[in-house]
Amino acid sequence: MTIRPATASDYGPISRLLDAAFGRADESRLVETLRAQKAMAREWLLANDKEEIRAYLALVHMVAPRGWYALAPVAVTPGSQGLGLGGRLIHAALEVVEGPVVVLGDPGYYTRFGFSVGRAANLVSPYPLDVTAIYEPDPSGPPPLDRLVYAPAFGA
């Protein structure tokens, strides 16, 4: 399996992966809208030796604070779930990210990658803080107090 940046020729297979992984087209439409709004910071995929995409991850520019990212979405083909492929992509993304990353999801899952719900507790967010976590490349200072403004495609 190889981790590589997504290219325009991957967009169709990525949409099909998202639809299969989430059981609906909402996520693929979100990704298409984020691309159209130029909100995507980076997109990665994990492909097998036949170049079949098995997992996908996107980092999206936050409107505010500047230099922050949203991790959304992370998806794995249904037949490959539970094999650690999404985790491999998350690790790869966090190794190169230069600013804080926020994620909405199961805290029990994301904390194993260095995300913290506790350090996100004082953020002002349009989403519930009990499912909001933050990854900070350097978490040595006080917890952030910032107001989160997501890309317009998120509808928040």
Order of alpha helices (4+ residues) and beta strands (2+ residues): beta-alpha-alpha-beta-beta-beta-alpha-beta-alpha-beta
